[in-house]
Amino acid sequence: MPNRRILSLWFPRLGAERLLRFETDLVETPFAIAEDRGPMQVLSSLSSIAHAAGLRRDQPLRDALAMCPDLITRLRNPQAETAFLATLRRWAGKFSPWVAEEAPDALIVDLTGCAHLFGGEAALVVQVIEECEALGLTVQTGIADTAGAAWALARFAGQAVPMTRSGDAIDQEAYATRSRAAKRRHWERGGPAPPQGLPDNRSTPIAPPGQTRSALAPLPVAALRLPPEMATDLTRLGLRRIGDLTGQPRAALGRRFGRHLVQRLDQALGVEPEPISPAKPPMHFAVRLTLPDPIGLEADIAAALDRLLPRLSEQLVSKGRGARRVRLECHRADHTMQGVEVGLARPSAAPDRIRPLLLMKLSEIDAGFGIDRVRIEAVVTEPLHDRQFKGHADAAADAVNRLSGNTALEDLIGRIGARIGLEAITRLHPADSHIPEKAVKVMAAAWSEPARDWPTSPVPRPLVLWRPELVTAEDVPDPPLTFRWRRQSFETLAATGPERIAPEWWLDEPDWRTGVRDYWRITTTGGVRLWLYYAHGAAMSAGWFCQGAFE
């Protein structure tokens, strides 16, 4: 089995160069991307000219303008940069099918078994750089046996390790310490640093197979993807290079700096595996029809739907998907476009279920000077067979519905939803609660199954419920002979009950602070059937209340 080889592609000026590809008049001027961070704006991406002017990333915008008054800035668009990085990921798929994104400006490519197709790793890197230059992008590459090592080489290969003096006065140290000070390496005492870079191949940041440790040894500790504070603390202690860390006891490093430092070091050296999860290509379901002559009649658009929907259905069926939301785009002859969307109550790939919904929207389309292209896209799709296992009775009922094509209710929900919106159509489902107002829950009809088995109550419950309303009656637990409710007086003809319901003691419900309730079904002399209860009192006073009515 060949050794694992990882390519890291870092685009240090991705945000700025993305816009410079279109705004070509700004190529010769200092250009930067600014973003809001708290109360100020900072630079998130710089062009090469802005970098040459002395500006740097994360620099406050006001300081950058003071240094370079000619600087031109644009606000950052994170969504557009993410989409552009996804486009670069698809481009990098030509070198390997195993490509992952490293937000916000890098890609990781698993080159195992692929480099020989491009003439070797060095030739592949040259091709990557040439194609990026043709795209107007700056790229830095690194190839190693691990993702951490490739990341480090792409960003820090060839850079000098910052050297700082300790700041200690030698004449104030102990005599034994001063006697050993002369034996220190000259660069540890403030002298010039030794030459940096890879020992064997400094021109191209490629670590030969099996030489990851020697390739990482001269790089700064920041190349281990450590937080800046941790890298600064290590530098202050004299651990400036990765090679300085590899010779230290792991237990001491873990106690002093935590597990994260040891983990990053092991990942870079290949001791701890670091899997690469490639981005899954998105499913895309769309069909289009280009017309030789512009059309403008609804009948012509309907004929185009009849030709396009079967093709869209074939695409969905081949992937086992069903459309949840379908978009119809009508491109006019004057290069404008108008689109309409419809939603389905259940995912479906059947053209007969999508076509009626689109026909209802044709009246909203303005043909203008004529429509010369029609496009249909399944914007949102779902699996068609993502249901859990059911019992024999439910499975048999589902089979009967599928065989008989009983989709009338779902089609009705879809048609009503095309006019008022699917979110406006709801249905009730039973809930697991003995509290009357919590016995049901409201769910969207398009995203829920119909409730089949409703729990039966030992006593009848009213069809209409509302929040408890105060009833003026005698303050005794027995049903009142007369009472007053909603500014009307009633006389009791019959009373059935009581049904005692206790509150949920683990919840604090404001309406249930009156304690235990005794519910009565009251029939008045006028024929009105009400649902009254007597609250025995707890945090609030006792009394009579009305909560519902029987039809």
Buried (B, 14 or more C-beta within 10 A) or exposed (E): EEEBBBBBBBBBBBBBBBBBEEEEEBBEBBBBBBBEEEEEBBBBBBBBBBBEBEBEBEBBBEBBBEBBEEBEBBEBBEEEBEEBBBEBBEBBBBBBEBBBBBEBBBBBBBBBBBBEEBEEBBEBBBBBBEBBEEEBBBBBBBBBBBBBBBBBBBBBBBBBBEBEEEEEEEEEEEEEEEEEEEEEEEEBEEEEEEEBBBEEBEEBBBBBBEBBBBBBBBBBBBBBBBEEEBBEBBBEEEBBBBBBBBEBEBEEBBEEBEEBBBBBBBBBBBEBEBEBEBBEEEEEBBBBBEBEEBBBEEEBBEBBBEEBBEBBBEBBEEEEBBBBBBBBBBBBBEEEEBBBBBBBBBBBBBBEBBBEBBBBBBEEBEBBEBBBBBBBBBEBBBEBEEEEEEEEEBEEBEEEEEEEEEBEEBBEBBBBBBEEEBEEBBBBBEEEEEBBBEBBBEBBBBEBEEEEEEEEEEEEBBEEBEEBEEBEBEEEEEBBEEBBBEEEEBEBEEBBBBBEBEBEEEEEEEBBBBBBBBBBBBBBEEEBBBBBBBBBBEEEEBBBBBBBBBE
